[in-house]
Amino acid sequence: MSVNETVALNRSRETPALTQNGFAMLFVSLGLLGIAAWAFFSGVGGDQPNGFVLLVAGLAAAAGGLILCGFYMINPNEAAAIQLFGAYKGTDRNEGLRWVLPWLSRKKIAVRANNVISEKIKVNDARGNPIEMAAQVVWRVTDTAQALFDVDDYREFVTAQIEAAVRKIGSRYPYDDIEHAEVTLRENHEEVGAELRLALIERLSVAGITVDECGLTHLAYAPEIAGAMLRRQQAEAVIAARAKLVEGAVSMVEMALNQLSAKNVVHLDDERRAAMVSNLMVVLCGEQEASPVVNAGSLY
């Protein structure tokens, strides 16, 4: 048998606990205490105390007092794990006033949604660049037995697993990609968040915890390379803009030459065509406005 199979067999599983409605047991307890009071006063009210009646009064008072020790309260989105001398006997999820045998202990646990924002951690992305990441996770307990008995502290366990999952996802993808040829942490928030959620669900299943929602709340280059990466991004942006500008200029020059030839506006040989192409490219790609020169003489 493998280690994973052994761990799976040793996992706790939540089961319903055998508990009672607290209001019904409260009436029973008050009834017994009332009988005890009536029997006590009846036993001592005569000339000779009635030992049997006093015994009944004592037993009724003891039973009523014992029942009072078994009451507990469950708030909305709360559960109580019932134990008998350390052995798990089930979980009560019924809110309100509840009752269980007094020698059974109750350990309450919240099953409402919890929102956690992790600390900023430094991770090396897929290209080896140090980056800072933080995540926001909405989680809740689905199996109280696993949360209480399969891990030491389920809240600390959640915090540790969030950090481990963020490190794993951060090292799998690059921070950004100017060519948009692959999934990146900065551009593909939904894909990265969905994968992070699946990774957390798998990691937290051992503690009976599921993840409803998660995503990155902080993503940035580490301070030691932030300046260099900013200059690189600016250079890549300039190159991309220049490439787009040249592509548009070439299209415009081609269109101008084709229309001049099609409408027989002017006939240019190869040398003059090359000169016109050069002039048009300078005008279209230049950062400053061109100053036109009027030729009053012949074209040649």
Sequence and secondary structure as in RCSB ss.txt:
>XXXX:A:sequence
MSVNETVALNRSRETPALTQNGFAMLFVSLGLLGIAAWAFFSGVGGDQPNGFVLLVAGLAAAAGGLILCGFYMIN
PNEAAAIQLFGAYKGTDRNEGLRWVLPWLSRKKIAVRANNVISEKIKVNDARGNPIEMAAQVVWRVTDTAQALFD
VDDYREFVTAQIEAAVRKIGSRYPYDDIEHAEVTLRENHEEVGAELRLALIERLSVAGITVDECGLTHLAYAPEI
AGAMLRRQQAEAVIAARAKLVEGAVSMVEMALNQLSAKNVVHLDDERRAAMVSNLMVVLCGEQEASPVVNAGSLY
>XXXX:A:secstr
  HHHHHHHT     B   EEHHHHHHHHHHHHHHHHHHHHHHHHSSS  HHHHHHHHHHHHHHHHHHTTEEEE 
TTEEEEEEETTEEEEEE   EEEE  TTSEEEEEE S EEEE   EEEE TTS EEEEEEEEEEEES HHHHHHT
SS HHHHHHHHHHHHHHHHHHHS S  TT  S  TTT HHHHHHHHHHHHHHHHGGGTEEEEEEEEEEEEE HHH
HHHHHHHHHHHHHHHHHHHHHHHHHHHHHHHHHHHHHTTS    HHHHHHHHHHHHHHHH SS        S   
